[in-house]
């Protein structure tokens, strides 16, 4: 039932334009840079998780599908996540689907943990260590 409600609510929320996504990208720039460093040391050509994750943010295809399903204006194909600008747009679109309030509030911990652990990643103990790595980079800046 909860999944159905979330699906209905996400369908009712307006899709974002590329310009709106780009504004959010700049609003959360420190977090994007920190996650990029943790995930791949800023390597757009990185391949991880036995070939299942691509680019600087180590985006899985299912993550990409979620993002472009919600924000079709992104367009492109999965392999495009090897491009920094495109990958950042995918990241933001995914977060607008699963962490809209966290984006608005700049709740970097919740955003990072969802990136690492999926839509409910912020509730998983397994994502705390990941957040600590991201936060260490944020605090160093």
Secondary structure, DSSP 4 states (H G I P E B T S, - for coil): -HHHHHHHHHHHSPPPPHHHHHHHHHHTHHHHHHHHHHHHSS-TT-EETTTTEETTTTEEHHHHHHHHHH-GGG---GGGGGSHHHHHHHHHHHHHHH-HHHHHHT-HHHHHHHHHH-TTGGG-GGGHHHHHHHHHHHHH-
